[in-house]
Amino acid sequence: MMAGWRTALLWGAVAVVVAATVVSFVLWGVNGPAYLVDLIAAYCF
């Protein structure tokens, strides 16, 4: 029973990482690297 939850959690984490990677590449292609740097700076500082 627990193995199913662990598998679902793992797949969910993988999906989030893949989605974040795709979004970052799309933003990089549309606006260039400066946009991502500005976005990270805005959230971190």
VENZI-V198089 format. One record per residue. N is the residue number from 0. RES is the residue in one small letter. PSI is psi in whole degrees, -180 to 180 (none if undefined). Layout:
BEGIN
n:res:psi
N:RES:PSI
N:RES:PSI
END
This chain:
BEGIN
n:res:psi
0:m:-47
1:m:-31
2:a:-35
3:g:-42
4:w:-40
5:r:-40
6:t:-44
7:a:-41
8:l:-41
9:l:-47
10:w:-37
11:g:-43
12:a:-41
13:v:-42
14:a:-40
15:v:-43
16:v:-44
17:v:-43
18:a:-43
19:a:-38
20:t:-44
21:v:-45
22:v:-41
23:s:-39
24:f:-37
25:v:-45
26:l:-38
27:w:-45
28:g:-34
29:v:-47
30:n:-5
31:g:172
32:p:-26
33:a:-34
34:y:-45
35:l:-40
36:v:-44
37:d:-40
38:l:-46
39:i:-42
40:a:-39
41:a:-37
42:y:-27
43:c:-25
44:f:none
END
